[in-house]
Amino acid sequence: MSELDATRAKLATFVLVILLAVDAVNPVKIFLHVFGPMVQPWHLAVLSTVLIIYTFIVEMKALLYFATKVFFHSIISIFFREVGWNSVY
């Protein structure tokens, strides 16, 4: 992840926190205010949970690859300071 990607992620997180902190611009509260008693907060919570589970299932191969890669990199870094042909000599 480059510095620009990290900066974008931080800015997106801060904007999301602002959106959720201020009731006037909170998209969930605006949605619930507009649709009133037809949609309850738990409806949105269940929908979000189902979508999160679906995303994990669809992206399972990539997530397992990334998790395994990070695990083995951390294990290798514990035992070897440098990995490469030059470190043998």
PyMOL commands that place a pseudoatom at each C-alpha (Angstrom):
pseudoatom trace, name=CA, resn=MET, resi=1, chain=A, elem=C, hetatm=0, pos=[0.000, 0.000, 0.000]
pseudoatom trace, name=CA, resn=SER, resi=2, chain=A, elem=C, hetatm=0, pos=[1.505, 3.280, -1.063]
pseudoatom trace, name=CA, resn=GLU, resi=3, chain=A, elem=C, hetatm=0, pos=[1.384, 6.464, 0.963]
pseudoatom trace, name=CA, resn=LEU, resi=4, chain=A, elem=C, hetatm=0, pos=[-1.308, 7.858, -1.338]
pseudoatom trace, name=CA, resn=ASP, resi=5, chain=A, elem=C, hetatm=0, pos=[-3.493, 4.787, -0.769]
pseudoatom trace, name=CA, resn=ALA, resi=6, chain=A, elem=C, hetatm=0, pos=[-3.001, 5.081, 2.988]
pseudoatom trace, name=CA, resn=THR, resi=7, chain=A, elem=C, hetatm=0, pos=[-3.919, 8.761, 2.876]
pseudoatom trace, name=CA, resn=ARG, resi=8, chain=A, elem=C, hetatm=0, pos=[-7.064, 8.015, 0.853]
pseudoatom trace, name=CA, resn=ALA, resi=9, chain=A, elem=C, hetatm=0, pos=[-8.085, 5.310, 3.326]
pseudoatom trace, name=CA, resn=LYS, resi=10, chain=A, elem=C, hetatm=0, pos=[-7.610, 7.674, 6.267]
pseudoatom trace, name=CA, resn=LEU, resi=11, chain=A, elem=C, hetatm=0, pos=[-9.588, 10.454, 4.577]
pseudoatom trace, name=CA, resn=ALA, resi=12, chain=A, elem=C, hetatm=0, pos=[-12.398, 8.054, 3.676]
pseudoatom trace, name=CA, resn=THR, resi=13, chain=A, elem=C, hetatm=0, pos=[-12.518, 6.851, 7.281]
pseudoatom trace, name=CA, resn=PHE, resi=14, chain=A, elem=C, hetatm=0, pos=[-12.688, 10.408, 8.615]
pseudoatom trace, name=CA, resn=VAL, resi=15, chain=A, elem=C, hetatm=0, pos=[-15.469, 11.348, 6.173]
pseudoatom trace, name=CA, resn=LEU, resi=16, chain=A, elem=C, hetatm=0, pos=[-17.395, 8.223, 7.180]
pseudoatom trace, name=CA, resn=VAL, resi=17, chain=A, elem=C, hetatm=0, pos=[-17.044, 9.111, 10.871]
pseudoatom trace, name=CA, resn=ILE, resi=18, chain=A, elem=C, hetatm=0, pos=[-18.329, 12.635, 10.176]
pseudoatom trace, name=CA, resn=LEU, resi=19, chain=A, elem=C, hetatm=0, pos=[-21.293, 11.253, 8.212]
pseudoatom trace, name=CA, resn=LEU, resi=20, chain=A, elem=C, hetatm=0, pos=[-22.228, 8.899, 11.018]
pseudoatom trace, name=CA, resn=ALA, resi=21, chain=A, elem=C, hetatm=0, pos=[-21.638, 11.400, 13.815]
pseudoatom trace, name=CA, resn=VAL, resi=22, chain=A, elem=C, hetatm=0, pos=[-23.838, 14.214, 12.492]
pseudoatom trace, name=CA, resn=ASP, resi=23, chain=A, elem=C, hetatm=0, pos=[-27.544, 13.337, 12.432]
pseudoatom trace, name=CA, resn=ALA, resi=24, chain=A, elem=C, hetatm=0, pos=[-28.342, 15.824, 9.673]
pseudoatom trace, name=CA, resn=VAL, resi=25, chain=A, elem=C, hetatm=0, pos=[-26.053, 14.058, 7.163]
pseudoatom trace, name=CA, resn=ASN, resi=26, chain=A, elem=C, hetatm=0, pos=[-26.233, 10.481, 8.459]
pseudoatom trace, name=CA, resn=PRO, resi=27, chain=A, elem=C, hetatm=0, pos=[-27.542, 8.479, 5.482]
pseudoatom trace, name=CA, resn=VAL, resi=28, chain=A, elem=C, hetatm=0, pos=[-29.064, 5.750, 7.647]
pseudoatom trace, name=CA, resn=LYS, resi=29, chain=A, elem=C, hetatm=0, pos=[-31.005, 8.203, 9.810]
pseudoatom trace, name=CA, resn=ILE, resi=30, chain=A, elem=C, hetatm=0, pos=[-32.158, 10.145, 6.752]
pseudoatom trace, name=CA, resn=PHE, resi=31, chain=A, elem=C, hetatm=0, pos=[-33.349, 6.895, 5.136]
pseudoatom trace, name=CA, resn=LEU, resi=32, chain=A, elem=C, hetatm=0, pos=[-35.206, 5.870, 8.305]
pseudoatom trace, name=CA, resn=HIS, resi=33, chain=A, elem=C, hetatm=0, pos=[-36.746, 9.349, 8.630]
pseudoatom trace, name=CA, resn=VAL, resi=34, chain=A, elem=C, hetatm=0, pos=[-37.995, 9.324, 5.022]
pseudoatom trace, name=CA, resn=PHE, resi=35, chain=A, elem=C, hetatm=0, pos=[-39.469, 5.816, 5.088]
pseudoatom trace, name=CA, resn=GLY, resi=36, chain=A, elem=C, hetatm=0, pos=[-40.716, 6.082, 8.672]
pseudoatom trace, name=CA, resn=PRO, resi=37, chain=A, elem=C, hetatm=0, pos=[-42.445, 3.081, 10.195]
pseudoatom trace, name=CA, resn=MET, resi=38, chain=A, elem=C, hetatm=0, pos=[-42.157, 0.917, 7.062]
pseudoatom trace, name=CA, resn=VAL, resi=39, chain=A, elem=C, hetatm=0, pos=[-38.439, 0.274, 7.660]
pseudoatom trace, name=CA, resn=GLN, resi=40, chain=A, elem=C, hetatm=0, pos=[-37.060, -0.413, 11.116]
pseudoatom trace, name=CA, resn=PRO, resi=41, chain=A, elem=C, hetatm=0, pos=[-33.354, -0.117, 12.062]
pseudoatom trace, name=CA, resn=TRP, resi=42, chain=A, elem=C, hetatm=0, pos=[-33.074, -3.886, 12.483]
pseudoatom trace, name=CA, resn=HIS, resi=43, chain=A, elem=C, hetatm=0, pos=[-34.096, -4.325, 8.830]
pseudoatom trace, name=CA, resn=LEU, resi=44, chain=A, elem=C, hetatm=0, pos=[-31.003, -2.406, 7.761]
pseudoatom trace, name=CA, resn=ALA, resi=45, chain=A, elem=C, hetatm=0, pos=[-28.830, -4.263, 10.276]
pseudoatom trace, name=CA, resn=VAL, resi=46, chain=A, elem=C, hetatm=0, pos=[-29.959, -7.665, 8.976]
pseudoatom trace, name=CA, resn=LEU, resi=47, chain=A, elem=C, hetatm=0, pos=[-29.484, -6.567, 5.358]
pseudoatom trace, name=CA, resn=SER, resi=48, chain=A, elem=C, hetatm=0, pos=[-25.964, -5.305, 6.125]
pseudoatom trace, name=CA, resn=THR, resi=49, chain=A, elem=C, hetatm=0, pos=[-25.068, -8.518, 7.963]
pseudoatom trace, name=CA, resn=VAL, resi=50, chain=A, elem=C, hetatm=0, pos=[-26.272, -10.656, 5.055]
pseudoatom trace, name=CA, resn=LEU, resi=51, chain=A, elem=C, hetatm=0, pos=[-24.284, -8.531, 2.591]
pseudoatom trace, name=CA, resn=ILE, resi=52, chain=A, elem=C, hetatm=0, pos=[-21.127, -8.797, 4.736]
pseudoatom trace, name=CA, resn=ILE, resi=53, chain=A, elem=C, hetatm=0, pos=[-21.476, -12.594, 4.900]
pseudoatom trace, name=CA, resn=TYR, resi=54, chain=A, elem=C, hetatm=0, pos=[-22.101, -12.737, 1.137]
pseudoatom trace, name=CA, resn=THR, resi=55, chain=A, elem=C, hetatm=0, pos=[-18.989, -10.626, 0.476]
pseudoatom trace, name=CA, resn=PHE, resi=56, chain=A, elem=C, hetatm=0, pos=[-16.860, -12.906, 2.662]
pseudoatom trace, name=CA, resn=ILE, resi=57, chain=A, elem=C, hetatm=0, pos=[-18.173, -15.990, 0.870]
pseudoatom trace, name=CA, resn=VAL, resi=58, chain=A, elem=C, hetatm=0, pos=[-17.625, -14.536, -2.615]
pseudoatom trace, name=CA, resn=GLU, resi=59, chain=A, elem=C, hetatm=0, pos=[-14.130, -13.232, -1.796]
pseudoatom trace, name=CA, resn=MET, resi=60, chain=A, elem=C, hetatm=0, pos=[-13.113, -16.207, 0.362]
pseudoatom trace, name=CA, resn=LYS, resi=61, chain=A, elem=C, hetatm=0, pos=[-10.299, -17.351, -1.954]
pseudoatom trace, name=CA, resn=ALA, resi=62, chain=A, elem=C, hetatm=0, pos=[-8.658, -13.907, -2.057]
pseudoatom trace, name=CA, resn=LEU, resi=63, chain=A, elem=C, hetatm=0, pos=[-9.111, -13.407, 1.696]
pseudoatom trace, name=CA, resn=LEU, resi=64, chain=A, elem=C, hetatm=0, pos=[-7.586, -16.794, 2.515]
pseudoatom trace, name=CA, resn=TYR, resi=65, chain=A, elem=C, hetatm=0, pos=[-4.678, -16.133, 0.158]
pseudoatom trace, name=CA, resn=PHE, resi=66, chain=A, elem=C, hetatm=0, pos=[-3.995, -12.741, 1.747]
pseudoatom trace, name=CA, resn=ALA, resi=67, chain=A, elem=C, hetatm=0, pos=[-4.293, -14.094, 5.311]
pseudoatom trace, name=CA, resn=THR, resi=68, chain=A, elem=C, hetatm=0, pos=[-1.992, -17.039, 4.527]
pseudoatom trace, name=CA, resn=LYS, resi=69, chain=A, elem=C, hetatm=0, pos=[0.522, -14.748, 2.836]
pseudoatom trace, name=CA, resn=VAL, resi=70, chain=A, elem=C, hetatm=0, pos=[0.627, -12.403, 5.830]
pseudoatom trace, name=CA, resn=PHE, resi=71, chain=A, elem=C, hetatm=0, pos=[0.919, -15.344, 8.229]
pseudoatom trace, name=CA, resn=PHE, resi=72, chain=A, elem=C, hetatm=0, pos=[3.852, -16.921, 6.410]
pseudoatom trace, name=CA, resn=HIS, resi=73, chain=A, elem=C, hetatm=0, pos=[5.607, -13.571, 5.951]
pseudoatom trace, name=CA, resn=SER, resi=74, chain=A, elem=C, hetatm=0, pos=[5.372, -12.960, 9.692]
pseudoatom trace, name=CA, resn=ILE, resi=75, chain=A, elem=C, hetatm=0, pos=[6.639, -16.472, 10.515]
pseudoatom trace, name=CA, resn=ILE, resi=76, chain=A, elem=C, hetatm=0, pos=[9.530, -16.153, 8.063]
pseudoatom trace, name=CA, resn=SER, resi=77, chain=A, elem=C, hetatm=0, pos=[10.460, -12.731, 9.429]
pseudoatom trace, name=CA, resn=ILE, resi=78, chain=A, elem=C, hetatm=0, pos=[10.717, -14.204, 12.934]
pseudoatom trace, name=CA, resn=PHE, resi=79, chain=A, elem=C, hetatm=0, pos=[13.311, -16.785, 11.900]
pseudoatom trace, name=CA, resn=PHE, resi=80, chain=A, elem=C, hetatm=0, pos=[15.140, -15.058, 9.054]
pseudoatom trace, name=CA, resn=ARG, resi=81, chain=A, elem=C, hetatm=0, pos=[16.368, -11.497, 9.069]
pseudoatom trace, name=CA, resn=GLU, resi=82, chain=A, elem=C, hetatm=0, pos=[16.952, -11.437, 5.322]
pseudoatom trace, name=CA, resn=VAL, resi=83, chain=A, elem=C, hetatm=0, pos=[15.771, -13.826, 2.656]
pseudoatom trace, name=CA, resn=GLY, resi=84, chain=A, elem=C, hetatm=0, pos=[17.708, -13.990, -0.608]
pseudoatom trace, name=CA, resn=TRP, resi=85, chain=A, elem=C, hetatm=0, pos=[20.724, -15.491, -2.329]
pseudoatom trace, name=CA, resn=ASN, resi=86, chain=A, elem=C, hetatm=0, pos=[23.124, -12.920, -0.896]
pseudoatom trace, name=CA, resn=SER, resi=87, chain=A, elem=C, hetatm=0, pos=[22.214, -13.807, 2.709]
pseudoatom trace, name=CA, resn=VAL, resi=88, chain=A, elem=C, hetatm=0, pos=[23.764, -17.296, 2.349]
pseudoatom trace, name=CA, resn=TYR, resi=89, chain=A, elem=C, hetatm=0, pos=[27.327, -15.997, 2.116]
for i in range(1, 89): cmd.bond("trace and resi %d" % i, "trace and resi %d" % (i + 1))
show_as sticks, trace
zoom trace
